[in-house]
Amino acid sequence: MSYCAASQVVARQSEFFENRKVLIAGELSDTFASELCQTAQTVSVFTTNYGFFNDIQRFSNVISYFGAELTETPDIDMILLYWPKAKAEAEYLLTMLLDKFGTGVEICIVGENRSGVRSAEKLFAQYGPLTKYDSARRCSFYWGRCDNTPKAFNLADWFRSYPIDIAGVQLTVRSLPGVFSHGEFDKGSELLLNNLPNLHGKVLDFGCGAGVIGAVMKAKYPAIVLELCDISALAIESAKETFKVNNLEASKFTATDVYKTLTGPYQFLISNPPFHAGLKTFYAATEQFIEQAPQYLNPQGQMVIVANSFLQYPPLIEASLGHCEITAKTNKFNIYAATK
């Protein structure tokens, strides 16, 4: 079994987890949790990533939780945090978990150095000691303990708000840490929203993030039956909040890994699709989204996406739907449209 560099470093420090009740959280992307069960007394996983949640459920020896917030209270005495690429998301997870498990809980933190894991010492200082015990494979590993009373965690406090005025629509966007375009409006989404087709019927906002595209579509075309989906629970919660503050309604907010929990068919598939996962460039989800689009479109249904112009999506779209039209472009982004 091949594990990521951070998990390989954790495996070098297995004595920290002997007979412990461990909760894993953060940017974990492999199935090392199952192997850790051989050392720890129990292993639980909390993840905001639906794809990882679906994958880890294959292992009966690992207890798994999915959501924007850990609402359950598992019996644990050790947290293993895989440091996320966004410092704000790391702070979010630390505050939530330490408030839930309180004074005395131990924590191990691991992450790639380029993810900013070295800032863990400063960020954790308010809670107690944090000491580096290993540095290998361009990763760092820390152990610490929460000696001071943690500050209270309230999900509502972590939303960032910003206004947008686009395509004749004025809205307030609400987003949690770790969500695409957290606190700022993406230029690719702006191009897409300024060049929307005349929407009707059932519409999917794929990879909805904070719900910017979906909210503008619903405000401009209130009669559409709109579904928003994302792999991230933080994104789903953000999109729900964006719709709530703008008094908009969607038919459904769906956590999914590409089409896994979607039913369709849709008249329109609209997306500013993701191409980053963690610190890595990752195209597989978008490739699957394009390849399987015909299975989820009505006859004469249309897929419209915006993407960086250097991404080689036209051949994929042509292979899937027979043709690909560039309907708008800037020096950085293209809008691709295709009809079933």
Secondary structure, DSSP 8 states (H G I E B T S, - for coil): ----HHHHHHHHTGGGGTT-EEEEEES--SSHHHHHTTTSSEEEEEESBHHHHHHHTT-TTEEEEESSS--S----SEEEEE--SSHHHHHHHHHHHHHHH-TT-EEEEEEEGGGTGGGHHHHHTTTS-EEEEEEETTEEEEEEE--S------GGGG-EEEEEEETTEEEEEEE-TTSTTTTS--HHHHHHHTT-----SEEEEET-TTSHHHHHHHHH-TTSEEEEEESBHHHHHHHHHHHHHTT---SEEEE-STTTT----EEEEEE----EETTEE--HHHHHHHHTGGGGEEEEEEEEEEEETTS--HHHHHHHHS--EEEEE-SSEEEEEEE-
